[in-house]
Amino acid sequence: MNENPTPGSGLVVHGTGPAPEAWLPAAMRTALNAAADLGEGAAVEIVVQGPAVALLTAAQGPAAQLEDLRAAGIAILACGNSLRSAGIDEGDLAAGVGTVPAAVGHLARRQWDGWAYMRI
């Protein structure tokens, strides 16, 4: 369809739960597919919550996939509360991974602003 979104809207993909080795790559592929289909000007974010934030560190991060996301203009964001629970400093995150203080608050604000929500 490729219609332009309403200004200020976008898609937020929420990743959480067990087996992050399976769902994180799926969330990344889904976000890339969504960005391609929604077209230029559509904002897309992936918010990672829970123990999966460890997969976003420079030591474990999927560098090639993160580069693909950045090239497509997709933001990947780690939950600050989850980082703290996992004992991970923001500086340990792979290049290009941002943070939000709390995934739950960020997700709520995005939805209040009219963004679409998808959980993987």
BELKA-V185015 format. One record per pair of residues at least 4 apart in sequence whose ideal C-beta (glycine too) atoms are under 7 Angstrom apart, sorted by the first residue. I is the first residue (numbers start at 1). J is the second residue. Records with the same first field share a line. If there is no record, write none. Layout:
# BELKA-V185015
I: J / J
This chain:
# BELKA-V185015
2: 37 / 38 / 39
4: 39 / 41
5: 9 / 10 / 38 / 41 / 42
6: 114
8: 113 / 114
9: 114 / 115
10: 42 / 43 / 44 / 45 / 115
11: 34 / 38 / 42 / 44 / 115 / 116 / 118
12: 45 / 47 / 107 / 110 / 115 / 117
13: 27 / 30 / 31 / 45 / 46 / 118 / 120
14: 47 / 49 / 107 / 117 / 118 / 119 / 120
15: 23 / 24 / 27 / 46 / 47 / 48 / 49 / 52 / 120
16: 49 / 50 / 52
17: 23 / 50
19: 23
20: 24 / 51 / 52 / 55
22: 26
23: 27 / 120
24: 28 / 48 / 52 / 55
25: 29 / 65
26: 30 / 120
27: 31 / 46 / 120
28: 32 / 46 / 65 / 69
29: 33
30: 34 / 120
31: 35 / 44 / 46 / 69 / 74
32: 36 / 68 / 69 / 72 / 74
33: 37
34: 38 / 44
35: 42 / 44 / 72 / 73 / 74
38: 42
44: 74
45: 74 / 75 / 77
46: 74 / 76 / 77
47: 77 / 79 / 100 / 103 / 106 / 107
48: 52 / 53 / 56 / 76 / 77 / 78 / 79
49: 79 / 82 / 103
50: 82
51: 86
53: 78 / 79 / 82 / 83 / 86 / 88
54: 60 / 86 / 88
55: 60 / 61
56: 61 / 78 / 93 / 94 / 97
57: 61 / 88 / 92 / 93 / 94
58: 92 / 93 / 94
61: 66 / 94
62: 66
63: 67 / 94
64: 68
65: 69
66: 70 / 76 / 94 / 96 / 97
67: 71
68: 72
69: 74 / 76
70: 96
75: 98
76: 97
77: 98 / 99 / 100
78: 82 / 83 / 93 / 97 / 99
79: 83 / 100 / 102 / 103
80: 84 / 99 / 100 / 101 / 102
81: 85 / 102
82: 86 / 103
83: 88 / 90 / 99
88: 92
90: 99
93: 97
100: 106
101: 105
102: 106
103: 107
104: 108
105: 109
106: 110
107: 111 / 117
108: 112
109: 113
110: 115
111: 115 / 117
